[in-house]
Amino acid sequence: MGKFKKIETKIPGVYIIEPTVFGDNRGYFMETYSKSDFEELGLDYTFVQDNQSKSKKGVLRGLHFQKENTQAKLVRCIKGEVFDVAVDLRPNSETYGKWEGVILSEENKKMFMIPRGFAHGFLVLSDEAEFTYKCDDVYNHSAEGGLKYDDPDVNIIWPMGNLRIEDLITSEKDSKWPSLKELKDTDLFKNL
């Protein structure tokens, strides 16, 4: 039996990953990544950087991407709960502009595998959340880009619960990203 289960989504290349969790009266143990097990699932990535963030309820980070040094990401929530989203920005993709979302939490232990060519972001649903992710290329500040989290053409259904749109906490930079229509007219990715 493999240690990971790969669940397909409506966007080819984007997967939900469920790890095998071994629990007893002491707690639990699980592997969160194994190169050989991922390769058996057809996920052949070489991760070179790990990142972690902590955010409070209502924080919306994203939607981020890099125009150069594009990154595939394996993301998970290690404390609390987030709604994680990937938007397909690959120029010749049949699912260009479509999004996929999944709740990631310390309880469900799911991971989200996002290939290169996607904008990525998440909304914190719990009082606090710690989020970690592996990247298969280094961060390049000069090549960062973003997509409006509330672009009506993408139409992400964020699970707001009792949050109101005015309760969302974003960075100034994230509040000013362009729309999908504005991005479409640019030479978005130089490497894809």
N, C-alpha and C positions, 0 to 999 in steps of 0.2 A: 504494500500500500504506500503510495506517495505521501509526502508530508504536506502537500499543498493541493488544493482543488482550484482549478481555473474555471471561472464562470464567464461565459460570453455575454456581451452587452449588445445593444442595437447598433453600436459603432464598431466595425472590424478593427482589431488591434487594441481595443480598450477592454480590460478584463477586471473583474472582481476576483481577488485571491483570498481563499479561506485557508488558514493554516490548521494543521492538526494540533489540538490542545490536549495535553496530558495533565489531568487534575487528580488530586487526592486531598486528604485532610490537611496537608501542608500548604496547599495552594495549587499552582499550575506551572507547567513548563511548555514552551513552544519554540520552534525555530521560526524566525521572522524572514530569513532569506537563506537560500543555499543555491549557489551557482549551478551545481549539477542537477538539482531537482527542478530548478526553473528551466534549464535547458531541455530537460525531458518534457516539459510542458510547452516547448517551442518558444520560450522567452529567453532569448540569448542576448543578455545585456551585460556590459562590464561597467559596474558602478564605480565612480571615482570621487564622489562627494556625498556626505550625509549632512542634512540640515535639520534643525529643530526650532519650533516656535512655541510660545505660550501666549494665549489670548483669552479675553473675557467674553462673556455672553454678548452677542450682537455684533461682534467684530466680523467684518467681511473682508477677507484678504483676496485680492485678485481683481480681475482675471489676468494672470501674468504669462508671458512667454519670452523667449529670446529669439531674435532675428538671425543671429549667428550663434555658434555654440549651442544649437538647439538641444534640448534635454528631454530624454525619456525619464519618467519619475515613477518610483514605487512609493506610494504614500500610505500613511496610517495614523490613527489617533491613539495615543498611548494613555491619555487621561481625558475624561469627559467625552463629548460627542460633537461631531461636526457633520455638516452636509457638504460633501466634496463634489466638485464639478470639473469636467473636462469638455472643452469646446473644440471641435475639429476645424482647424485653420489650414489644412493641407490643400494647396491650390487645386489639385486635380482629383480630389476625393469626391466620391459619390455622396458622402455625408458631410460635405463642407458646410459649416455654419450650424450643424446639429450639435446637441449637447447630451451628455450622459452624467447622471448624478447618483450618489450613493451615500447613505449614512455610514460613517465610520465612527467606532466608539471603542472605549476600553473594554466594554462588555462584549461586543460582537467580534472584536479582534480582526475584522476584515481589513484587507488592503486593496488599493486601487492601483492598477498598472496602466500608466498613461504613456503612450509612445511619443516620439518627437512630432512636432507640428501641431500641438494643441495648446490652447490657453487653459490655465488651471487656476482654480480658486476655491475657497471654502468659507462657509458661514458657521460660526460657533453657536451651537444650540444649548449647551450646558453652561453653568455658571462660569466655568473655566475649562480650557482645553489645552492640552499639549499635543503637538502635531510634529511628526517626523517624516522625513523622506530621503530616499536615495536618488541620486542623479547620475546619468551616464556621461555627462560632460560638466565642465566647470562653469561657474557663474561668470558671466561677462557683463559688467555693469553698462558698458557703452552700447550693448546690443539688446538691452531690455526693452520690452514692449508690453502692451496691454490692450484689453478689450473691455468696454463698458459692461459692468456686471448686470445692468438693467436695460440692456439693448433690447428694444421690442422686437427686432427681427430675429434675435436668437431666442428670446422668450423663455429664459430659465425660470422654472417654478421653484423659487426658494421657499423652503418650509419655515415660514415666519413664526408660526405658533402665536404667542401673544406679543411678538415684536411688531412694531410699526415701522414703516420705511424710514421715518425720521429718527428711529431708535438705532438704526444701523451705524456702526462705527467703522469708517474707512480712513485710509490715509488720504492726504490731499492729492497725491499722485494717482491713487486708484480712482478717485472721483472724477478725474479728467481724461481717462483713456478714451480713444475714439470708438465709434460704432463699427460694426461689421461692414457696413456700406463704405465707410471711410477707409477701412483697411483694405478692402477689395481692390481699390485703385492703386495700391502700392505694390512694390516688389517685396512682398512680405518676408519670405524665407529664401535666403541665398543658397542654402545647403540641401533643400528638399527637392 
